Amino acid sequence: MIPDLESLRCFLAVARRLNFRAAAATVHLSPTALSDRIKRLEADLGVPLFERTTRHVALTEAGHRLVAPAEAALAAAQAAMQAARAGGPTPYRLLIGTRYELGLSWLVPALGDLEAAQPERTLDLYFGDGPDLLARIRGGHVDAAVVSLRLTDPALDFEGLHPEAYTSVAAPDLLARLPLDGPADARAHTLIDAHPDRPLFRYLLDTRPPGEAWQFGHQQHLGTIAAIRARVLAGRGVAVLPAYFVAADLAAGGLVPWGLAGTPRSDVFRLVWRRGHPQTAALQRLAAQLRARPLT
């Protein structure tokens, strides 16, 4: 049996949300009707696509294998419709993942211009941290994400958007009382970072001599750069943060850099998607449009 396109659309709705009730709303079916359609699709294919319990829905191995071909089949059907129409381009949607702060300061303000550039495209946003965003790309739950993580996965494609510089910052009153000119001064300070593995501080550590030991008196992990910035502004610790995010604080004197030689290593914001994504050309166009917008 060859699956019909509506069944594939329903399958992808469940695969992306792993929740039958939420998926049913997106395809305008009742949860019972959606469940029946998935069962018929599984019967036609002869394999289970989901593992279901009362509290949990997960893709089986066969379900994971079906995601990419199902997306490609629907994209091909959309292309066929577009070719047959005498009017404008076929409407489509992209779900883009982003960090909370970057989404609010850069992507959300860009939505109006992006919609004007391509009215047929709807951009939806999903907010999460880096590891969550990469997991959702791999699982097909978002189409792409803007991240500045170091990427080594050959299953992912990306295009660079903007350099992301980092700077080490602290409140001026704190440094006036407790200078931080090198590793020997670290014990008098609290390092505030996103996670216990100190992903932000690592940008500075990568530029320091090998073997240099930084033993801070205390560490605090706050998850988001907005929370870290607020804590550092209050004089409760020191941090390494994206330069664009604290540029106004540095200009106003609310924050000052540490007295270290050199600057933290920079990174690059990238638009990342799963290799072989059926909307690769659309994602490349989006990347070009985002590169044209200054990072704020």
N, C-alpha and C positions, 0 to 999 in steps of 0.2 A: 504494500500500500504506500502511495506517495502522500505525505501529510499535506493538508490544505493550508493555505496561508493564514487563515484565521486561527487554526489550531497552533501554528507556530507563533503567532502573535500572542496568544494566551500563554503558551509555554514561556516565552521570554518575559512576559509581565510577572509571572511567578518566579522565574529564575532571578530576576533583578531585585525583587523585593523579599523573597522567601517568606511571604505571608499571603495566604490565599484571599483573605478579606481585603487587604490593601490592593492586591493585584486585580481583584474582581472589579473594584471601583474604577481602575484605569481602563478596563476593556468594556465597561458598561454591562457587566453580567452580575448575577447573584453569585455568592460564593459557592452555592450548590451547583449551579450551572457551570461555573468555571471548573470546579472539581470533576464534574462529569466529562467535560471536554478533555481535560488532561488524562483522565482514565482511558477514554477512547483513543487518544493519541498513543498512550503507552501500549494499549492493546494492538493498535495498528503496527507499531514498531517492534513489538515483542520484547520490550525491555522496560524496567521501571526507570522513570526519570527523576523522581523525588523520593526521599525518605521522609515519611510523615509520622509524627506523633501528635498528641493533643497540644503539646507546647513547642514543637520544633519542626521546622521544614528545612531540608538540606538537599542539594543536588547529589544524585548518584554519579558514578563515573560516566555512565552513558549520558546523563544530563549535562555534565560538564562538556562532553564531546559534542553535544548537539548545539550548544549556545552559538558558537561562531558560524556554523553552516546555516542555522536558522536566521541569524542576523543578515548573512549574505543573501539568503533567499528573499527576505523582505526588502532588502535594499535593491535587489535586482527587479523585484516587482514594482517598486517605486520608480525606478529608472524607466521601466517599460511604460508605466502610466505617463511619466513626464514626456517621453518620446512621442506618445500618441496624442498628447494634448496640444492644441494650437495656442494655448495661453502661456502664462508665466511658469516659473519653476515650481516643482512640487514642494509643499511645506514639509518641514522635518524638524525634529527636536534633537538637541544634544544635552546630556546631563554632565556638567563640568564640576569636578571636585576642587575645593580650595580651602586653604587655611582661613580661619574666621577673620583674622585681622586683615589679611590681604584681600579677602573677598569684599569686606565692607569698604576698605579704603580705595580699592582699585577696580575690582571687577564689577561690583554693583553700580558705581558711577559710570562705567563704560557701557552698560547694557543698552541705554538709549541710542547711542551712536552705532553700536553693533547691530541693533534691530533695524535702524535706518539703512545701514549698508546692505543688509540681506533680510528683507521683510519676510521671506519664506522660512527663515530659520528662527526657532524659539530656543533660547538658552535657559536651561534650568540649572540651579546651583545646589551643590551638596557641600556642607561644611564638615571638616574633620581634620585630624592631624596626619602627618606624613605617612606613617605605617598603615593607618586605616585607609588612606586614599589609595596607596599602592595595592593593598589587598582587594579593594573594590574594583580597581582597574583590571586586575588579573581575573577576578571572578565575573566580570562583565556587568557589575552593578552600577558603575558609572562609565560614561564613554571616554572620558579623559580627565586629567587633573593638572592643576598648576602647582608644582612642587619645586623645592630647591635641594632635594636629597641627592646623594651620590648614587648613580644608577649603574648596576652591573648585570641586570637581568636581560638576557638576549630575547626574551619574549616581549619586551617592551620597546616601542619606538617613541621618539620625542623630537621636538624642535626647540632650540633655545629662544628665550624671549628677552630677558634683561639680566645683566649682571646684578648680583646681590652682594653688596659690600657689608661688612660687619664692623662694629666698633665696640671697644670695651668702655663701659660707662659706670658712673657712680654719682651720688649726690655730692656737690662741692663741700658741704659742711662735714660730711663723713670723711672725705679725704683730707680735709684740713686737720681733723683730729687724729686720723689714722692713715698716714700715707700708704700707698700701695705702688711701690716702685719696682717690685720684683718678687720672686718666690718667697724670699725671707719674710716679707710682710704679710703673706697670705693668711697666716694663723690668726691674725687679728680681725679677719673679715669673714662674712657669710657670703658664699657664692650662691646666687640664685639662678637656676637653670630650668629647662623644661622637664627633663627626666633624669633619673639617677645616672645614666651613662654620659651625662653632660654634653649633649650634642652641640650646644651653642658655644660653650667654653672651648670645645675641640677646635673651633676655627682659629682661636688664638694659639692654642697649644701646638697646632700643626706648624706654626711659624717660629717656634722657640727651639733652642738647641736640644738635640736628642738627650733623653735622660733627665732633663730638668724637672724637678719635682715641685708640684704645687699642692701643698697641704693646707687647705682652708680650715679655719676653726670650726666652721659649720656649713652645711649645705641645705638648701631648700629647693623643692621641685614644685613648680606651679603650673606646668602644662602648656600655657599659652604665653606668647610674648607680651600681650596686653597686660596680663597679670604681673609678669616679671617687671615690666616698665613701671607699673604703679608702685610696686614694692621698692624698687630702686629709687624712684622719685621721693619716696617717703624716708629715704636714708636707712633702709633696713638691710641693705646688702649691696653687692656689686654684681655686674653681669656683663655678658657679651650679647649685643642685640643688633638686628639689621639696621644699617645706617639710615635708610629712608624712614624707618619707623621712629627714630629719635632725633631726626635732623632739627625739628622745631625746638625740642628740649635743649639741644646743644647750643642752638643759636640764641635762645633766651637765657642760657646760663643755669637752667634747672638741673642739667646734667653736665658732667665734664668727663673727658677721657682719663683713663689711668695713665700714669707717667711711665709707660713702657716704650722702649724703642721698637719701631715697626708697627704694623697694623695687623689685625686678624686676617686670615686667608679669606678671600671672597669666594662666592659660589655663583650659580646661574639659575634663575627661574626658568623652568622648562614646562612646556605643555606635553604631557606624557599620555600615551594610549597603548592599548594592546596591539601587538603586531598582527597584521591581517584584518584589522577592524574594517568593516564594510564602508564606513564613512571616513576613511583615511584622507581622501581629497578634501572633504569638508573641514576636517580637523587641521589640515595644513593651511587652508585659507584662514581659519580662525587664528592660527598661530601668527600668520603674517599681519593680521589686523591688530592683534595684541602687541606685537613688537612695535607697531607704529604709535602706541599710546605710552606716554611717559609713565614711569613707575612712581606712584604717589602713596 
